[in-house]
Amino acid sequence: MAFQVAYELSAGVLDYKPPDAPLKEFVPSRDRAFFADPNKSSLLAQASAIDNLTPYVGTELKGVQLNQLTDAQKDELALLVAERGVVFFRDQDITLEQQHALASYYGIQDRDPNQQDPRHVTIIGREGNIRAYGNNSGVFHSDHSFELNPPSYTLLRMVKTPPNGGDTIFTSQAALYDKLSPTFQKTFEGLHAIHSSDKGYAASINGGGHPYRAPINTSHPLVRTHPVTRLKVLNYNPSFITRISELNAQESHHMLAFLREHVLQADDLTVRWRWTPGAVAFWDNRAIVHKATPGGYDITLREGKRTAIFGERPFWDPEHSESLSERIKRLELEKGASETKGIHGEPVLNN
């Protein structure tokens, strides 16, 4: 189906009646990361190797089986995911039922409006011209950010993969914010973006789908405070954001065009994960944008199962959050101050 046609308000779209009522905003239970040992001692001791794949995002834990984690290790994993954005595993023995149980440990399982099974999404290969007008299959996104309670912890386990192709790219939104100039940081703070599911709703129906809920347009802060790390995080999603509320039409258009370029130029803030059967990516949808790399492989060889939980409604708390650079500077100052004091806290004389 041509993408120009996919988004049309056809008679089918106008006549369709979604079976489920709209979701209501709610306050989720306390994030499991708050129950974790800050040092993550139990989880990291279980790993045969720990590989930070880039300075800003992505850690691979080797020798860890997700279906064998204790509750304490699950909490520490939540904290590691919040801090590193995405954590990777290979050769996992976890079954689909165990994956559902793991997701439920962290909160209430989220359901995409087009999701057939209420507990997971089946991810398949993509092909076609990703450069065609309206084709968003190769665009960075965070999963259904238009919800009142967008997803937080998200896990994708690949059942089968092609020999090559179909990698997924993850980019840190905390680092994206941090690399803005101070002037642009201040400009974006306090603004709100409208996240819309209108196009996806129309495309689903025009393509023969049956979405469970009506489309929604939701306002979320363009810069959010991460509830666990308290970092300032860019809350940008080119797949669903239609405009910035506080700006005039052309102002919004050009600001969003800049943000799109900002993400596309963020190779230094990005990790690319090559899938193998049984590999898992566990990421924080609140602080990551991602995209698959479609094309060039047999799409029938790529299949995965994605589970996610509802997060809190995004919020902006400028008084209790800081940028990555501000945190690094603060920690360095605190470390320097502690090193200049003796065992009882008395200043050390540099004779």
Disulfide bonds with the S-S distance in Angstrom:
none
